[in-house]
Amino acid sequence: MDRRRLIGTITTSGTSSPADQVRVTAAAVSAELSRITSRDKRILHLLDQHGVFTTEQLGALTFDASNTARNRLNLLWTRGVLDRFRHCQRPGSQSWRWVIGPLGAAIVAVGRGQALPRPSAVRDAAARLAASPRLPHRLAVNGFFVALTAYTRAHDGARLVRWWNEARCRETVGTLVRPDGHGIWAHAGHRVPFWLEMDLGTETVARVAGKLTGYANLTGTRHAYPVLFWFPSATREANLHAHCARDGVPTGLTIATASDDTSDVNGPAGAVWRVVGSGRSDRITLTDLPGGSP
């Protein structure tokens, strides 16, 4: 997965938005509902579930052409359905980061039978996200699942059956572990449920390996899900393998690793995964990992 293409470098700045002027009323929501498309609704659902995407990520998820994606996203921004931000980057410019706008949040609320949200609350949430030190990590996690979804759009028979965010994972497994995401990958008659750990190199390798104890303590079929680690470099990936070879891994766990340095045009769906302790030097596809019934 070319995370460098999907995720730009984050620095600090701010932008103004039509969302600052939008008024959220029942009439405004009704008028917008008559104009938005099924694809627009899918974009709102994705943003509601996963918070933020870049222009390129939303293009890979829901559009066939990059120009079409930019034009539609910009139109939704001018109407207050979406909001966006980006940070100062030199040289060049950073891709827009897209979030739900006040009118989009109202549309989501109406669909759930909830009260209309205050525009100021929606804008405040977007500002907190823009300033969050965890923004690069969230974009990296989303980028992983975007790459899998993009693969399914180009390959018949491949499906990302499930895509859970961190909060949904926490609701399911409690405090034993804190996966960055969970998915079920289906291809060629094989289903692989997995946990995702997205590593940005901010912790020691020993601390990363220490997370495995929590996964070993999961009960039922969740204990058997492969734990996928995506690293920023092949060096850091090799360090985890060396640590596990020295200190061992909990019994029954399948651990597979890949990194930004691993080259495969199919991204995380491709032959990029190296299984810890397998004794194999070659890499296998996500479909080839041990599966199970979630």
N, C-alpha and C positions, 0 to 999 in steps of 0.2 A: 504494500500500500504506500503510495507516494504521499505521505503526510505533509511533506513540504508543499505539495501542490494544493492540498485541501485546506491547509491551515497556515495562515501567515503569521509573522512575528508580531507580537502585541507590544505596543508602547502606549503612551498616555495622551489623550486628547478628548474632544467631544464634538457633537454635531447638533444642529437644530433640526426640527422635524415638523411636518404638517400635523403630527399627532398633538402638538402643543395647542393647536387651534380647534381640533375636532370636538364636536359636542355629541355626547352619547345620549340619544333619546330613543324611545320606542319607535318613533317615525323614522329616524335615521337608520336604525337596525333593520326595520322592515324594508326600507328602500334598498339597502345594501344586499339583503337576502335575495332580492329580485335580480341582482346583477352578478353575484359571485357564481363561479362554476364549480363543478365537482372537484376539479383539480385545486381550486382555491381552498375548498373545504378540507382537502387532504393536507395542504400546506398548513392550515390552521391547526389541524389535529396533530401533525408532526411537531409544530412549535409548542403546542400546549403540552405535549408529552415530553419533549426533549429540550425545550428552552431556546436554543439558538443554533442557527446554521449559517454557513457562508453562502454567497451567491452560487459558487461552484457546487456546493453540496446539495442545495435545493435543485439546481439544474440537473444533477445526476439522479436525484430521487424522482423528479416529476416531469421533466421536460426532455424534448428530443433535440433541441438546439439552444446554444448558449445565448444567442441574441433574443430568442423568444423568452427565455427565462428572465433575462435582465429587464426586458420591456414590461413583462407582466408584473414582476416584483416591484418595479418602480411605480407602475400604475396603482397597485394596491397600497403602496406607501403614500402616494399623494391623496388617497381617499381615507387614510387613517386605519386601514385594515391591518397593515403591517407597520412596524417601525424598524429602524436600522441605526447602526453606529459603526464607526471604524476609528482606528487610532493612527496617530502620526507615524509614518514609516519612511525612512530615507535610506537608500534611494527608492524611487517608485511610490506606489500607493497601495494601501491594503484593501483587500476585498471587503465589501460590506458584510457585516454580521446582521442577520435578520432575526427579529423577535416579533411577538404579537403586538399589534397596536391597540389603542383603546377600542376602536370599533370591532376589530377582530376578537378581542377578549369578550366584548358584549355578545357577539354572535355565538361564541363557544358557550357562554353562560346561558343564553336563551335555549340552546340545544339541550342543556342539562336541566332546564327548569329553574335556574338560579336567578337571583337578583342581578341587575346590571351593575358591573363594577364601576367604581369612580375612575375617570380618566387619569387623575393625578396618581392613583395607586398603581395603575398599569405603567405609567411613565417612570414612577419611582422604582418599580421592580426592574425595568429595563436599564435604568441608570446603575442600580446595584450590580446587575449582571455585567455591564460594561466595565465596571471598576473592580470586579472580582478577580483575585489572583488565581482562582480556579478556572477562569474562562478558557485558557489554552488546553487544560485537561479535558474539559467538557467537549470542546470542539474536536479534540483528538478521539475521544470515545465515540462521538457521533460520526466522525469521519470513518471509523472502522465499519460501523453498520451501514453507512452510506455506500461504502465500497462493495459490501456484500449485496446490497439492494441493486446497485448498478450492474453487478454481474448477473443477477437474476433477470434483469430487463433485456440482457443481450443473449441469454442462454436458456432455451426452453427446458423445462423440467427442474430447474433450480429454484428453490424458494427459501426465503427467510421467513419461517413460520411464526417466529416470536422474536420480539425486540423489546426488552425491558430496560428502563433506565435505572439509575442507582437507587432512587427512592422506592421504586416498585420492588427491586431486589431486597431492600431493607425490610419492607413490609412482609416479605415472604420468609426470609431466613433470620430475621432479628439481628442480634448483636454478635452472633458467632463469627461472621465475616462481613466484609463490606465490598461486594463485587462492584465494579464500575458499570457492568452491564451483564445481561443474560440473553442468550438467543437460542433458537433451535434452527439448525441448518438442515435442509432436506435436498438431496440430489441423488439421482441414479438409484432410487429405491432405498436410500440410506438416510437415517435421521441422526443428527449429532446435536444433542443439547450441550451447551457449554456456558461456563462463567468467563467473563473477560476481566483481566487486570491490565489497564493501560499505564505503562510506566514512562515517566518523563525524566527519569534520572535524578529525582529530588530526594530519594531515600537511599540508605545503604543497601547493598545486595542482601546482607544478612537480615535486614528488616523486611525486605521484599519476600525472602524465603520463609520468614516467620509467619507470613500470612497463610501458609499451607496447613498449619495446625488447625486453623478454623475450618477450612474446607474438609479436612479429615473428620471433623466432629459433626458434620452435617448428617442427617439421618435419611433413611429411605433411598430412593433412586437419585436424589440430589447429590449424594456422596460420590456417585459414579460419573457425574458430569465431568468431562475434561476441563481443566483450568488453563485458559489461554493467557499467556503473558506476551504483550507486544512492547518491545524495547526501542529506544531511540538509536541504538547502535549495535553492531554485531559484537563489539567488545563487551558491552554490558550484558548482552545475552550469554556470551561465553562464560562470563564471570558467574552467572547464576548456575549454569551447568556444572562448573567447577565446584561451587559451594555445595550443590546437591550431591555430587559425587563424593565429596569429603564427609558431609554430615548426614547424608541420607535424606529420604523423603518419607512422609507418612504412608503406611501400607494402604494399598487400594486406590491411590490417587493416580490419575493420568494427567501429566503436566506437559504442555506443548508450548514452544516459544518461537517467536519470529521477531524481526526488527525492521526498522526503516531501511537498513542496508541490504535486506533480502530483496532480490530483483525477481519479479514475476508480473507479467502484464495483467494477470487475473487477481492481483492484490491478495487479501486474506483468504479468498476462495481457492487460490492456487497452491502450488507446491512450495510453500514457504515455512512449513511447520516442522520443527525438530522436537522429537519426544524425549523428555528427560529420562535418562537411564535405559534407553532402548538399545544402546550399542550400535545404532545405525548413524552413519554420517550423512546419508541422503535425507532430503526433506520430502514431506508428503503433503497432500492436499487436505483441506478441512474435511472433505468427504471421507478421507481415508482414516481419520481419527476414530478411536472406539466410540460407538454410539450407545444409545439406550432409549428406554421409553420414559419420557418425562411425565 
